[in-house]
Amino acid sequence: MPAGGNSPKFLLPDLPPQARVLLIRLRSLGDLLLTTPALRALKQWRPDLRVSLVLYKEFAPILHGNPDVEELIELERGQWTAVLALVRRIRRRRFHVCFNLHGNTFSAWLTRASGAPHRLAAGRFRHRWAYTAMPPASKVIFGREQLHSVEDRLAVFYWAGLPPGEIPRLQLFPQSEARQTMRERLSAAGIGPGVRYAVLQASAKFFTKEWPFERYAGIANYLEREHKLIPIFDCMPGEGAKLDAVADAAGKPLVRFDPLTIPELVALIEGATIFVGNDSGPAHIAAALGRPCVVLFGPTDSTVWRPWGAPYAVVQNEYACSPCRCDRCYAFEQPECILSISVGQVRSAIERVLSAVPTAV
């Protein structure tokens, strides 16, 4: 049972019927998905609450169709002229409480500007001037040291009075139009209904999280040869050169889809037999869809960011310098944490997941 000193434990229970609740989580794919169990728990407990969420427009499709969010308040990244209009729109809603789940200075400013009489954030966040109450550390609320990011997001809601209970899975709702588009694109690539395939994600936001492209080429060949799975590579806009590097290493053309919209990526992963990739947003998409996952971790903490609610295997080698900020390698000339992962380790993890034994390496 989570516990914490000076908890406003009646804040959420005492909200009036149809109270408006604002969440701020500006980005990204994985982080937004990891917030959905908190949204589900909140709405399961009090279906009457009217929940809105502020986020950057480019990431909004990951929450389309989610019944736990009444309104997505979208902001174009970098369009500062729209910020004042956004604030006016938020203040007109007269939110009863605002939860900042993002943590940077801009989100703190939005929280303060929301006009909500109750403004809360995770206890580790800075900018305390923006908030009316700050919980203790999430580990204090849960009463244990090791927490997944899903639990970390739930902690502030528990502290505010959400009754603890079984934590829901990630919530993701594939779109019918994107499903049809992917069926057509797969068919054009010679992959008809019933053909088994694997999705491989060779790219990541930071180069320190990217396993070498030539090793992905080897894993693709292995999946095709040993498991009769067609390897399919995907990437987001601007990442096509990374798949070119994989193709050069493979010495043959890849089955690849680039770029994909977010709904198309969801539809592609939905049909996969297995997902293999770096620690990234698509890995959490796979977990949300219940697809078996093998996720390669370098400088991030796999205890915190591992797949939630799906069969999985984590591949990670321990380094004293991990976790780090990921923007560069702080201990070596190259990011040894991700480079040290061997093809054999990844093969072994794939075997375990395909045998329905979701253990970590």
VOMARFI-832436 format. One record per residue (C-alpha): x, y, z. Coordinates in steps of 0.001 Angstrom, whole numbers. Layout:
<sites>
         u         v         w
         X         Y         Z
...
</sites>
This chain:
<sites>
         u         v         w
         0         0         0
      1621      3266     -1025
      2147      5718      1775
      3525      9239      2022
      3659     12008      4556
      1398     15064      4296
      -607     13510      1473
     -3619     15484       156
     -5427     12147       109
     -8865     13721      -257
     -8023     15951     -3230
     -9203     13561     -5937
    -12003     11891     -3910
    -13464     15301     -3013
    -13537     16683     -6546
    -17104     17525     -7562
    -18955     15402    -10128
    -17774     16018    -13692
    -14671     17789    -12399
    -12128     18784    -15014
     -8624     17315    -14656
     -5691     18542    -16750
     -2542     16500    -17440
       558     17926    -19087
      2808     15427    -20908
      4190     17118    -24000
      6076     14208    -25569
      7053     11523    -26712
      5625      8218    -28045
      6943      6028    -25258
      6378      8537    -22470
      2781      9147    -23517
      2055      5432    -23698
      3599      4918    -20257
      1144      7509    -18919
     -1936      5618    -20138
     -2135      3164    -17189
     -2534      6158    -14860
     -5286      7538    -17097
     -7038      4153    -17140
     -6802      3740    -13364
     -8184      7248    -12817
    -11164      6703    -15117
    -11901      3199    -13815
    -12163      4680    -10344
    -14088      7840    -11272
    -15604      7622    -14757
    -17216     11042    -14263
    -13924     12935    -14329
    -13348     14965    -17502
     -9694     14497    -18396
     -7778     16692    -20841
     -4137     16296    -21828
     -1729     18880    -23265
       846     17497    -25699
      2757     18363    -28842
       618     17824    -31936
      3079     15463    -33621
      2570     12875    -30864
     -1216     13163    -30553
     -2019     10147    -32794
      -643      7782    -30147
     -3654      8700    -27968
     -6312      8824    -30676
     -9273      6659    -29746
     -8323      6515    -26077
    -11631      6701    -24144
     -9899      7840    -20959
     -9067     11259    -22435
    -11957     13554    -23259
     -9785     16145    -24980
     -6297     16383    -26453
     -5041     19965    -26311
     -2418     20042    -29058
       463     22456    -29413
      2655     22880    -32474
      6248     22525    -31332
      8192     25756    -31745
      5169     27940    -32550
      5454     30289    -29601
      2833     32654    -30997
       265     29930    -30301
      1209     29541    -26645
      -861     32450    -25358
     -3879     31170    -27273
     -3256     27754    -25742
     -3152     29232    -22242
     -6399     31116    -22838
     -8000     27892    -24052
     -6833     26060    -20928
     -7994     28768    -18548
    -11456     28839    -20150
    -11884     25176    -19139
    -11595     26097    -15436
     -9746     22936    -14471
    -10072     21837    -10859
     -6623     20233    -10747
     -3554     20111    -12997
      -934     17335    -12939
      2380     18086    -14623
      3936     14799    -15763
      6601     16371    -17970
      8984     18253    -15717
     10718     20887    -17835
     10499     24637    -17362
      7892     25163    -20090
      5529     22536    -18665
      5960     24059    -15192
      5032     27467    -16624
      1955     25956    -18327
       958     24360    -15039
      1162     27684    -13214
      -668     29454    -16044
     -3480     26871    -16113
     -5323     28661    -13351
     -6158     25379    -11632
     -6489     25830     -7845
     -4601     22561     -7286
     -1347     22017     -9207
       771     18925     -8594
      3870     17290    -10035
      6230     14443     -9290
      8290     15052     -6175
     11608     15070     -8059
     10586     17953    -10337
     12109     21416    -10027
     10262     24745    -10286
      8313     24391     -7081
      6901     27887     -7645
      4531     26314    -10187
      2812     23943     -7773
       469     24087     -4809
      1653     20705     -3514
      4616     18403     -4102
      4557     14727     -3143
      7549     12884     -1714
      9662     10706     -4006
      7719      7987     -5815
      9703      5291     -4010
      8449      6714      -697
      4853      6598     -1907
      5233      2986     -3076
      7454      1938      -173
     10165       341     -2323
     13278      1391     -4197
     12835      -105     -7671
      9964      1330     -9698
      8958      1106    -13325
      8202      4393    -15091
      4511      3395    -15185
      4527      3223    -11390
      6434      6488    -11148
      3685      8225    -13113
       981      6739    -10901
      2626      7831     -7651
      1401     11439     -7700
     -2180     10243     -8308
     -1979      7795     -5405
      -685     10592     -3210
     -3638     12750     -4275
     -6182     10100     -3313
     -6491      7601     -6183
     -6990      4246     -4421
     -4076      1874     -5164
     -4968     -1257     -7061
     -3935     -3489     -9928
     -2080     -1354    -12462
     -3603     -1490    -15947
     -1715     -2289    -19115
      -679       364    -21604
     -3633      1585    -23639
     -3353      1855    -27426
     -6089      1782    -30048
     -5067       957    -33648
     -6913      2931    -36313
     -8916      1105    -39002
     -7737      3361    -41837
     -4083      2784    -40925
     -4700      -964    -40725
     -6055      -933    -44271
     -3118      1157    -45499
      -627     -1283    -43973
     -2440     -4301    -45415
     -2072     -2725    -48845
      1594     -1831    -48325
      2406     -5288    -46996
       610     -6905    -49917
      2576     -4737    -52356
      5743     -6029    -50688
      4610     -9638    -51201
      3473    -10164    -47615
      -105    -11388    -47697
     -2521    -12327    -44917
     -1181    -15040    -42634
      2478    -14470    -43521
      4533    -14205    -40357
      6933    -11308    -39971
      9166     -9591    -37426
      9502     -5838    -36979
     13036     -4571    -36387
     13705     -1074    -35051
     17336      -160    -35750
     17030      3550    -34968
     16680      5474    -31723
     16575      9103    -30643
     20200      9015    -29413
     23104      7295    -31170
     24180      5944    -27771
     21058      3747    -27806
     21588      2344    -31327
     22970     -1162    -31719
     25306     -1404    -34753
     23411     -1549    -38030
     25439     -4477    -39392
     24366     -6586    -36413
     20727     -5828    -37177
     21393     -7114    -40690
     22679    -10347    -39139
     19642    -10691    -36880
     17340    -10137    -39842
     19038    -12979    -41702
     18806    -15188    -38609
     15069    -14559    -38149
     14427    -15389    -41780
     16634    -18472    -41840
     15877    -20031    -38444
     12300    -18913    -37777
     10883    -18329    -41272
      9949    -14785    -40270
     10139    -12028    -42857
     12199     -9221    -41300
     10628     -5805    -41789
     12453     -2607    -40900
     10656       616    -40117
     11730      4134    -39303
     10265      7513    -38623
     10671     10564    -40901
     14296     11605    -41391
     15761      8213    -40445
     15941      6557    -43862
     19747      6773    -44019
     19946      4436    -41032
     18033      1768    -42930
     20333      2370    -45904
     23213      1444    -43583
     21443     -1776    -42581
     20846     -2642    -46241
     24503     -1974    -47091
     25559     -4343    -44322
     23063     -6981    -45453
     24240     -6731    -49056
     20661     -6869    -50327
     17495     -4767    -50309
     15453     -4748    -47133
     11730     -5069    -46695
     11340     -1606    -45257
      8665       983    -44653
      9916      4509    -44291
      8679      6839    -43323
      5577      5682    -41474
      2969      7767    -39737
      2364      6882    -36102
      -942      5076    -36854
       749      3115    -39658
      3608      2124    -37352
      1067       902    -34800
      -739     -1131    -37457
      2528     -2661    -38687
      3655     -3706    -35213
       173     -5021    -34381
       572     -7777    -36967
      4124     -8792    -36028
      5097    -12119    -34519
      7920    -10422    -32586
      9451     -6985    -32169
     13236     -6606    -31915
     14704     -3175    -31375
     16461      -547    -29345
     14992      1095    -26262
     12633      3496    -28033
      9010      4489    -28484
      8197      1643    -30909
      9236      -873    -28225
      6503       525    -25982
      4047       400    -28889
      4819     -3308    -29206
      4281     -3810    -25477
      1000     -1895    -25570
      -182     -4216    -28351
       886     -7302    -26402
      3480     -8288    -28987
      6500    -10292    -27791
      9482     -7967    -27494
     13256     -8165    -27403
     14625     -4774    -26389
     18284     -3773    -26401
     19349     -1382    -23659
     22556       625    -23483
     22753      3759    -21317
     19188      3685    -19920
     17861      1781    -16920
     15971     -1285    -18108
     14320     -1660    -14703
     12607      1664    -15303
     12001      1475    -19059
     11460     -2223    -19810
      8312     -3295    -21719
      5208     -3238    -19536
      2517     -5884    -19801
      3854     -8008    -22672
      6159    -11053    -23057
      9651     -9627    -23262
     13368    -10118    -22899
     15809     -7347    -22095
     19368     -7478    -23402
     21750     -5293    -21416
     25302     -5456    -20134
     26115     -3730    -16869
     28381      -695    -16821
     29126      1471    -13815
     28444      4611    -15865
     24882      3554    -16742
     22346      5054    -16662
     23412      8387    -18116
     21941     11312    -20047
     22385      9447    -23370
     23310     12539    -25401
     26926     11340    -25589
     29168      8715    -24008
     30603     10087    -20769
     33031      7242    -20006
     34422      5904    -23297
     35258      7075    -26806
     32233      5082    -27995
     29067      3961    -26165
     30421       605    -25015
     27216      -258    -23141
     25220      -742    -26363
     28188     -1808    -28507
     29068     -4616    -26079
     25832     -6478    -26805
     26628     -9506    -28937
     24600    -11095    -31715
     24557    -14245    -29604
     22889    -12439    -26707
     20158    -11121    -28980
     19621    -14520    -30594
     19301    -16118    -27183
     16751    -13511    -26114
     14719    -14081    -29299
     14662    -17809    -28645
     13369    -17295    -25131
     10640    -14897    -26166
      9476    -17062    -29048
      9364    -19954    -26604
      7072    -17824    -24400
      9608    -17553    -21568
      9858    -13783    -20929
     13047    -13656    -18894
     15701    -10960    -18924
     19252    -11523    -20120
</sites>
